[in-house]
């Protein structure tokens, strides 16, 4: 029988087990090392992470610049730029035919041999329509902003399993619509739904994986998943190279999420912590028994579970509880700044001249050293200090980039990409470990929503380089510096049990205050 208690339990572990029963982390620790169950879930999450990465980068391969040519030799002797003929410099012959939206459309056409390679040519997007294919990336992140918010709340309400199937199902539907409807408005609508679904299936799956792991295995799992993300960025270049035709590429990209929906329908588990938070103690025990059976382990003798029962936790609890509110605000700022640094560097890929497919591979591979650093540091110095160290180094990279030297900028760009690899690895895991069970997905969701806002703003921040070459780096560097400072006020979660309740969440701060309270002095790191 599961014991549910309203009092906050502070007994020593052995006394607590005898008096109340086992916490879920106690049962997971009893199993010892991770086994087939955790490996299966991590493989599923890694596959979903790969799909999520490909969906994010989908536009890179579908909005490629297509060469153009003149009709009837109207500009046969003209020097043609690589982009569309929207503006010309020092070319008086072409300037005669320039309208407010570039070279007159009846004087040029896209290269027929490559027309099927990009939606730019397929949808005949001329100079006046350039904003549409630029907007396709922005609308993805708009969808993700709403998706992480809605699916975060839905996951805490109806469970991880159903939320994943719903969100991944949306991804599958729009993925199969894109290749067969040659209409820009349909494409934009699908990209919005694509981003909306991303806000569900990846974040939900990542949180569930964390919930089934003992504390000491969460860091290695997170690094494995983030290695897959970086590898996915490199692999998208192979997809693009193998399937240059837009329709073929879109169909090929629709197959993996379809297969994963079927696999997840049969294999993806529900969270035992979710069941317990809803008072479904028998189902929680059955879920843990499944873990034990699959791993070849035994449940603790006479095992009963307990949870410190909270009142029903919602967004109102977040804004009415001082520590939850401030922690959520700082966490959101961390997500926002990480995303802004990341996408600022991403949209500055022009510093990496050369082949599109090679550049896409380099963008992903540049993050791998950062993932390694996260793995080595998170358990040694903690999540919080790893994040702060990486953020302050990113700040330094931004300020060094103020020196206008092309080689210097390229080096700082690569270092910045590596540091964002560390920052992403930390912020995903840290957010999953900090919040109580009933708002864990909501807490991670609002942080991820802040990251999507930053992704929307990043291109505009980068465009400030036209106003002042130093301005983007000063803005991002200053935000990184401030972010590093405010993160000091959050607690450390490395090696700690996942908090089930608001009381356990606040106990993380009590431990931090004791740690940083000098003998006879005032408390530090208190919020």
N, C-alpha and C positions, 0 to 999 in steps of 0.2 A: 504494500500500500504506500502511496506517495504521501509524504507529510508536507503539508502546506502551512506555513507559519507567518503571522503578521509582524513578529518581532524581528528586528535586525540581529542576525546571529554573529557573534564575535568570539565564540569559543575557539579553542585550539582544534585543529583538524580532527584528531582522534576522538576528542570529547564530542565534537559537533556531530560526527558520524554516528556515534552511539546514541546521542540524544535526539537528533532530528532525521538522520539519514545522509545520503550522498548528494552532493552537488554534481552536475553533469561533468564538470572538469575533474572531479574526484574519480568518476567512473572511467573517463578517458585516460587519466593517469594510471589507474589500476590496470588497464590493458597494456601499459608499457609503451613499446614502440608503435609507430604507425604500421598499419597492415594493408591488406588488399582493398578494404573499404575506402580508406583515405586516399590511397593511390588512384582508385577508380574515380573518385570525386575530383581529385586534382587533375586527372587526365581530361575529364569532361569540362572542367573549368578552363583548362589550357586550350582546348579545342574551341570553346566559346570565345576566349580571348583572341584567338587567331582570327575567327570570323569577324569579331567586333573591329579589329584592326583593319581588316580588308574593307569592311563597309565604310569606315571613316575615310580611308584613302581612296575610295572608289573614284572620286572626281578627278584625282590626279591623272588617271589613265583614260578617263572618258572626256575630258575637256582639253585634250592636247591641241597645241597650235598646229594648224594644217597649212602647208604651203599654198600660195595662190598664184594665179597666172592671169595675164591680160587676155581679153577677148579681141580677136581680129587684129592683133598686133598694135593696139592703140598705145601701148607703152612698152613695146618690145625692147627699146634701147634704154629703158629706165632701170635704175638701180633699185631693186625691190627689197624691202626689209623682211625679216623673218616673220614678223607678226602680220596681222591684217593691214591693208593699206588705209589706215585711219588718219595718219598724219605723215608729212614728209618735210624734210629739211634739205635745203640746198638742191632742190629738184624742181626747177621752174616749169618743166614740161608737164610733170604730174600735177603741180599746183594749179594748173589751168582747169583741171577737171575735179578739183576738190570741192566738195560741198561741206555743209556743217557737220556731216557725219562721215567724213572720209571720202575716198575715191568713189565716184558715182558707181552704183551697184551694177549698172548695165555695161561697165567697162572691164569688169574682172570676175573671176570665178575661182572656186577652190579646186585644187589639184584633183582630178578625177580618180587617180590611182590611190589616193589616200583619203578620199572623201568619206568612206565608211569607217574610218578609224576614230572619229571624234564626233560628239554631238554638236560641236561648233559648225561643222560642215553638214551633218545630217539634217539638223534643224535650220540650216541656212542662217546662222546667227551672224549678222553683219556688224559693222562698227557701232551702230545705234543700239545693238542688242548685247554688247559685251558685258553689261552688268548682270545679265541673266545667268551666264555660266559662272561668273564670279559669285553670284548669289547662291548658287547651288550648294556650295560649301557652307555658307552662312546659315542657310535654312536647315541644314542637317543639325547644326549646333542649337538652333532655335528649338527644333524637335527634341533634341537631347535634354535641353533645359527643362521642358515640361515633362519629359519622360522620367527623368530621375526623381522628380518631385512626386509624380503620381504613382509610379511603380514602387518607390520607396515606401510610401504609405500603404499601398495595396499589399505589398509583401508582408508587412507587419500585421495586416488585418486578415488576409486569407491564406497566408503561408507562402513559402519560397517556391514550392513546386508549381502550384497553379499560376503564380505570377510569371515564372519563367516560361511556361508553355504559352501563355497569352502573349507576352512580349516577343518571344522568338517566333511565334506564329505570325505576328504582324510583319516581322522582318522577312519571313518566307514569302508572304503574299505580295508585298511590294517589290521584292527582288525578281519575281516572275512577271510582274506587270511591265517593268522598265524595258526589257528587250523587245517587247511586242507592240508597244504604243509609241510611235515616233511623234511625240508631241512634247514641247518644252514645258508646258504647264503641268502635264501628267508627270513628267520627269521631276519637276520641282516638288510636286505633292508627294511623290514617292520618297524623295530624299528627306522630306520632313518626317514622314512615317518611319523611315529608316533610322533617323536620329532618335525619334520617340521610342522606338523599340530597344535601341541600344541602352537607353536609360533604365531598362528593366532587366534584360537577360544577363548582361555581363556583371552588373553590380550585385544583383541578387545571387548569382552563382558564386561570386567571389566571397560574399559574406557567409554563405552557407558552408563553403570550404573551411573558412576560419572557425566556424562554430563547431566543427567536428574534429578539430585538431587540438592536442594538448599545447600549452603555451610555448614549449621549447621547439615545436615543429612549425609554428606559424611563419616565422621568418624564412626558412628554406622554401616553404610552399609558395609564399608570396614572390620570392625571387624567381622560382621556376616559371610561374605565370607571367611575370614581367619580362623574363627572357623570351618567352613565346611571343609577347607583344612586339618586342624589338625585332625578333626574327621575322614576324609577320610583315613588318615594314619593309624588310629586305626582300621577302618572298613576293610581295605585290609587284615588284619589278619583273620577276620571272613570269607571273601571270600576264602582265602587260606585254611582255616580249613575245610570249607564246601565242597570245590571242589578241592581235592588233585590231581586228575587226570589232567594232563596238558591240554589235549584237552577240557575237560569239563570246566576247569577254563577259558581257552581262549575264548570259546563260551559265557560263562556267562559274561565275561568282554566286549564282542563285542555288547551285547544287549543294555546297557545303552546309548552309543553314537548314536546308530541307532535310538532309541526312541527319543533322544534329537534333532537329525537332523530334524525329522518330526515335533516335537513340535515347534522348532525354525523357521521352514519354515512358519508356520502359525501365530506364536505369536511374534516373535522377531521384534522389531521396528527398524526403521532407525533413526539416530541421527538428531535432528532438527538443531544442531550446524553445522553438516556436510552440510546439505542443505543450510544453510545460508552462509557458507564459500564458497559455489559454486555458489552463486547468485540465488539459487532456493527458493526465499522468500515465494512463495505461498505454496510450500511443507513444508517449515519450520513452517509456521502458521498452516497448516493442522495437522502437527505432534503435535504441542502444543494444538490444539483444541481437538485432540484425548486424550491427557493427561487430559484436563479439563473435557471432557465428561465422561471418565472412573472414574475420582475422584469426580464427582458430583460438579464441580466448574464452575465458569464463567470466560471467558477470560476478560482481562481489556477492558473497553469501548474504541471503536475506536482504537483498538490495531494495531500498526504497529511496525515492528522490524527494528533495525538498526545494522549495523556492521561497524567498522572502517576498510575499505578495505586496505589490504596489496597488494603488488605485490605478484605474485604466489610464495609461500614459498616452498623451496625444501631443500635437503641436502646441496646444495651450500650456501643457506642462513645461515645455521647453522655454517658452517666453515668460512664464511666471516663476521659474526657478532661476535664481541669480547665476549659480554656477553653470547650469545647463545652457543658459542664454549666452553668457560670456564665452564659454567653451565652444559653443556652436559658431559664434561670431568669429572667434580666432581661427577655428578650423576652416570655416568658409574662406577666410582671408588667405589661409595657407593654400587651399585648393585654387583660389583665384590667381594668386601670384605664381604658383607652379605652372598653371596653364598659360598665363600670359608670357612668362619667360620661354616656355616650350614653343608656343605657336609664333611668338615673335621671331625665334630662331628658324622655325619651320618656314614662315613666309619670307624669310631673308635668304632662302636657298639660292638666290641669284648669285651669291658669292661663291657657290660651287658650280663653276661653269662646266659644261660638258654634256654628255649623253643623259637623257631623262631617266632611263632605266638604271644606269650606273649610279646616278645621284640618289634615286629612291633607295637603292640598296645601301649606300653609304649613310643615309639619314638614319636607317635602322641600326646598322652596325655600330655607329658612333655612340649609341646609348649603352651598348653591352658592358663597357668598363664601369659605367655608373651602376649597373645592376650588380656587378661583382662587388663594388665598394659597399653597396647597401647591405648585401649579405654578410660581408666581413664586419661591418660596423654596428648594425642594428642590435645584435645581441651582446656586443662588447661594451659599447658606450650608451646604448639605449636608442629608442626610436626618436625621441625628442632632440637629443644632441646631434644625431646623424642628420636630421632634417635641418637644424639650425646651421650646422657646419656647411652643408651643401648649399644652403640658401645664401650664406655670406660669401662663399666662393663664387656663386653665380653673380652676386652683386659686384664682386671684384672684376669678373670677366666683362660685365657690362661697362664698367668704368674704363677698363683698359681698352675696350673697343672704341673709345672716344678718339684715340689716336688714329688718324686717317692713313692707314697702311693696309693694303689689300691682303698681304700675307698675315699680318697681325690679326686682322678681322677673321680670316679663315681659321687660324689657330684657336682664337677665342670662341668662334662658332662651334668648332668640334668639342672643345672643353665644355662649353655651355650645354651642348647636347648630352654629353656624358653625365653632367651634373643633374640635368632634368631626368635622366634615367634613374638616378638615386632618389630624387625628390618624389617622383611618381610611385616608386616602390614603397617608400616610407609612408606617404600620405594615405594610400589605399589601405595598408595594413593598420596604421595608427588609428584611422577613423573607425575601422571595423572593431578594434579592440576597446575603444574608449566609451562608447555609448551603452546604456542598458539594453537588454534584449528587446523590449517592446518598441523601442525607437531606434534600434541599431541601423536598420535599412533607411529609416527616415533621416537619421543623422548623417549617414554616408551620402544619402541622396541630395540633401541640401548643400553639402559640400561639393558634390559633383555638379550640381546645378550652377554653383558659383564659378566652377571651372569652365562651364559652357559659355557663360557670360564673357569670361576673359577670352575664350576662343573667338567669340564674335568681335570683340574689340581689338584683338591683336592685329588684324590687317590695317585697321585705321591708325593704330599706334605706330605701326611700321611706316605708314604713308606720311607720317610727320617728318620723315627724313627729307621730304621735298621742301619743308618749311625751314628746318635746321637739321643738318646731318647728325648732330649730337643729341637731339631732343629725345628720340625713342630710347636710347641707351640710358639717358639720365632718368627718365620716367620709370623704366623697368628696374634699373639699378636701385633707385630710391625706394621703390615698393619692396624689393627683395630685402633691403636693409631693415625696413620697418617690420616686415614679416618675421625676420629672424629674431628681432627684439621681443615681439609680443608672444611668440611661441614659448618663451621662457616661463610664462604663467600657466602653462598646461602641465598636467601630471605625466609621469612616465608610465607606460603600460607593459614594457618588456618583462616577460616572466610572470605576469599577473594573470589571475583567472579573469575570464570575461565577466563584467558586471551584469548581474541579472536585474537589479533594481536601481532606482535613483540613489538609495542609501549606499549601495555598493559603489556606485559611480562616485559619490561624494567622498567615500572612504579613500579613493585614489588620491584625492587632494589632502586628506588628513595625513596620509603617509608622507606625501611630499612636504607638507608643512613641518612635520616632525624632523624629516631629514635635513631640511635647510634652516632649522631654528637653532641659532647659536645658544650655547649654555647661558641662561639668564638673560638672553636677548629677545628681540622681537621676532615674530614669525616672518619668514620670507616666502616668496612665490605664492602668496595667498590672494585668492580672488573670491 
